[in-house]
Amino acid sequence: MHTLWRPRVLGAWRVPAAGPVILAVNHAHNIDGPLLMGTAPRPVHFLIKKEAFTGPLDPFLTGIGQLKVDRSGPDRTAVTGALGVLEHGGVLGIFPEGTRSGGDFGAIRAGLAYFAVRSGAPIVPVAVLGSSGRGGRLIPALPPLRSRFDIVFGEPFTPGDGSGRRTRRALDEATVHIQERLTAHLENARRLSGR
């Protein structure tokens, strides 16, 4: 990442050095996941749509511990794999919006709340800024080479009420809390980075 682009990482010290943690990342461009994987202070296991696991990418993504998810419906294998990462004290990366969007945490899905409440792992909000601009001349699907990105890690937090309840109401309340924290982090990250 550092040879192709110029990522500036802010607040990486906020990611707990050990134990389970969930990185909740905004998603405006395909490069966001690889940027985070290449700059995070710990190895990250992302839930990635199964369509990305094609050709030579399949053994590569599987080999570096990424998790294949079928977004057409509930995917028990992906859920079990994600919970396994957390149970073993790993870092799970999630795009809470479920797909690329404006990258503003405008509409997040309940999956993030489920993983956080079920595992008890703290959530660290992450803002990737600068990836949604124009494409490069050589590869239009990627940002121009040597572009600057800002990867801003926020304060860890736990969204549940501490009871461990996983009722629909508890997850809905946790999702609202998560969205408020992620939106506030994104605004703060824009201020810090000047974007």
Buried (B, 14 or more C-beta within 10 A) or exposed (E): BEEBBBBEBBBBEBBBEEEBBBBBBBBBBBBBBBBBBBBBBBEBBBBBBBEBBEEEEEEEBEEEBBBBBEEEEEBEEBBEBBBEBBEEEBBBBBBBBBEBBEBBBEEBBBBBBBBBBBBEBBBBBBBBBBBBEEEBEEEEEBBBEEBEBBBBBBBBBBBBEEEEEEEEEBBEBBBEBBBEBBBBBBEBBBEBBEE
